[in-house]
Amino acid sequence: MANYIVLVNFTDQGIRNVKQTTERAKVLNAAAARLGIKIKDTYWTMGAYDAVLLADAPDDDSITALALSAGSLGNIRTQTMRAYSADEMSNILSKLP
């Protein structure tokens, strides 16, 4: 499984319905599980992003499908980043010439 950080911003629709955000997060977790993705943590944040998700996914395609599916509902926009652990980064660095 690969680690991902998903940065979330509410759309106008999403902020109008902000009282439903925790329920929408539960629905997102269930949709993620159907794709083999584990949402490890969800944090609602202050600042440039409204929420941050930490997820384990089997591959880039799965996490992209989840982000597209969630975005198509109109409540959020996402930015997804692949995140590497120290061990993973050491392995990558060992491949440098």
C-alpha atoms as a printed R data frame, in Angstrom:
   type eleno elety resid chain resno       x      y      z
1  ATOM     1    CA   MET     A     1   0.000  0.000  0.000
2  ATOM     2    CA   ALA     A     2   1.137  3.514 -0.799
3  ATOM     3    CA   ASN     A     3   0.607  6.528  1.465
4  ATOM     4    CA   TYR     A     4  -1.232  9.610  0.258
5  ATOM     5    CA   ILE     A     5  -2.056 13.022  1.662
6  ATOM     6    CA   VAL     A     6  -5.248 14.542  0.282
7  ATOM     7    CA   LEU     A     7  -5.770 18.284  0.704
8  ATOM     8    CA   VAL     A     8  -9.427 19.296  0.617
9  ATOM     9    CA   ASN     A     9 -11.201 22.585 -0.063
10 ATOM    10    CA   PHE     A    10 -14.949 23.036  0.204
11 ATOM    11    CA   THR     A    11 -16.722 24.305 -2.882
12 ATOM    12    CA   ASP     A    12 -19.486 26.892 -2.534
13 ATOM    13    CA   GLN     A    13 -21.952 23.995 -2.347
14 ATOM    14    CA   GLY     A    14 -19.817 22.221  0.250
15 ATOM    15    CA   ILE     A    15 -19.610 25.202  2.571
16 ATOM    16    CA   ARG     A    16 -23.359 25.865  2.258
17 ATOM    17    CA   ASN     A    17 -23.871 22.295  3.508
18 ATOM    18    CA   VAL     A    18 -20.978 22.273  5.979
19 ATOM    19    CA   LYS     A    19 -23.140 20.846  8.780
20 ATOM    20    CA   GLN     A    20 -23.133 17.561  6.820
21 ATOM    21    CA   THR     A    21 -19.341 17.371  6.466
22 ATOM    22    CA   THR     A    22 -18.782 14.655  9.070
23 ATOM    23    CA   GLU     A    23 -21.527 12.521  7.539
24 ATOM    24    CA   ARG     A    24 -20.038 13.049  4.088
25 ATOM    25    CA   ALA     A    25 -16.676 11.916  5.500
26 ATOM    26    CA   LYS     A    26 -18.264  8.636  6.615
27 ATOM    27    CA   VAL     A    27 -19.653  8.117  3.116
28 ATOM    28    CA   LEU     A    28 -16.212  8.878  1.655
29 ATOM    29    CA   ASN     A    29 -14.600  6.320  3.993
30 ATOM    30    CA   ALA     A    30 -17.061  3.669  2.821
31 ATOM    31    CA   ALA     A    31 -16.432  4.521 -0.844
32 ATOM    32    CA   ALA     A    32 -12.684  4.355 -0.191
33 ATOM    33    CA   ALA     A    33 -12.991  0.917  1.394
34 ATOM    34    CA   ARG     A    34 -14.783 -0.376 -1.720
35 ATOM    35    CA   LEU     A    35 -11.705  0.691 -3.722
36 ATOM    36    CA   GLY     A    36  -9.303 -0.978 -1.293
37 ATOM    37    CA   ILE     A    37  -8.320  2.352  0.269
38 ATOM    38    CA   LYS     A    38  -8.011  2.924  4.006
39 ATOM    39    CA   ILE     A    39  -8.599  6.505  5.174
40 ATOM    40    CA   LYS     A    40  -6.330  6.497  8.231
41 ATOM    41    CA   ASP     A    41  -7.219  9.968  9.494
42 ATOM    42    CA   THR     A    42  -9.381 12.923  8.580
43 ATOM    43    CA   TYR     A    43  -8.659 16.353 10.002
44 ATOM    44    CA   TRP     A    44 -10.690 19.508  9.494
45 ATOM    45    CA   THR     A    45  -8.207 22.360  9.394
46 ATOM    46    CA   MET     A    46  -7.823 26.125  9.544
47 ATOM    47    CA   GLY     A    47  -5.848 27.945  6.896
48 ATOM    48    CA   ALA     A    48  -5.429 27.284  3.185
49 ATOM    49    CA   TYR     A    49  -7.218 23.905  3.283
50 ATOM    50    CA   ASP     A    50 -10.490 22.948  4.908
51 ATOM    51    CA   ALA     A    51  -9.509 19.332  5.574
52 ATOM    52    CA   VAL     A    52  -6.619 16.902  5.222
53 ATOM    53    CA   LEU     A    53  -6.941 13.147  4.726
54 ATOM    54    CA   LEU     A    54  -4.243 10.561  5.306
55 ATOM    55    CA   ALA     A    55  -4.845  7.441  3.248
56 ATOM    56    CA   ASP     A    56  -3.308  4.110  2.265
57 ATOM    57    CA   ALA     A    57  -4.190  3.024 -1.264
58 ATOM    58    CA   PRO     A    58  -3.113  0.082 -3.393
59 ATOM    59    CA   ASP     A    59  -2.080  2.347 -6.292
60 ATOM    60    CA   ASP     A    60  -2.359  5.778 -7.900
61 ATOM    61    CA   ASP     A    61  -5.352  4.711 -9.995
62 ATOM    62    CA   SER     A    62  -7.430  3.840 -6.918
63 ATOM    63    CA   ILE     A    63  -6.775  7.081 -5.050
64 ATOM    64    CA   THR     A    64  -7.388  9.067 -8.242
65 ATOM    65    CA   ALA     A    65 -10.719  7.286 -8.759
66 ATOM    66    CA   LEU     A    66 -11.717  8.169 -5.197
67 ATOM    67    CA   ALA     A    67 -10.744 11.832 -5.631
68 ATOM    68    CA   LEU     A    68 -12.631 12.098 -8.922
69 ATOM    69    CA   SER     A    69 -15.687 10.394 -7.472
70 ATOM    70    CA   ALA     A    70 -15.722 12.646 -4.405
71 ATOM    71    CA   GLY     A    71 -15.154 15.762 -6.509
72 ATOM    72    CA   SER     A    72 -17.966 14.872 -8.892
73 ATOM    73    CA   LEU     A    73 -20.483 15.259 -6.038
74 ATOM    74    CA   GLY     A    74 -19.725 18.978 -5.975
75 ATOM    75    CA   ASN     A    75 -18.861 19.509 -2.291
76 ATOM    76    CA   ILE     A    76 -15.058 19.413 -2.396
77 ATOM    77    CA   ARG     A    77 -12.007 19.896 -4.571
78 ATOM    78    CA   THR     A    78  -8.896 17.883 -3.788
79 ATOM    79    CA   GLN     A    79  -5.153 17.871 -4.272
80 ATOM    80    CA   THR     A    80  -3.551 14.482 -3.764
81 ATOM    81    CA   MET     A    81   0.116 13.889 -2.983
82 ATOM    82    CA   ARG     A    82   2.006 10.603 -2.790
83 ATOM    83    CA   ALA     A    83   3.800 10.492  0.568
84 ATOM    84    CA   TYR     A    84   6.941  8.444  1.230
85 ATOM    85    CA   SER     A    85   8.068  7.056  4.578
86 ATOM    86    CA   ALA     A    86  11.720  7.330  5.646
87 ATOM    87    CA   ASP     A    87  12.307  3.710  4.596
88 ATOM    88    CA   GLU     A    88  10.703  4.290  1.194
89 ATOM    89    CA   MET     A    89  12.757  7.443  0.673
90 ATOM    90    CA   SER     A    90  15.964  5.615  1.640
91 ATOM    91    CA   ASN     A    91  15.165  2.972 -0.976
92 ATOM    92    CA   ILE     A    92  14.595  5.678 -3.597
93 ATOM    93    CA   LEU     A    93  17.849  7.411 -2.666
94 ATOM    94    CA   SER     A    94  19.755  4.145 -2.937
95 ATOM    95    CA   LYS     A    95  18.880  4.104 -6.660
96 ATOM    96    CA   LEU     A    96  20.582  7.426 -7.353
97 ATOM    97    CA   PRO     A    97  23.820  7.222 -9.330
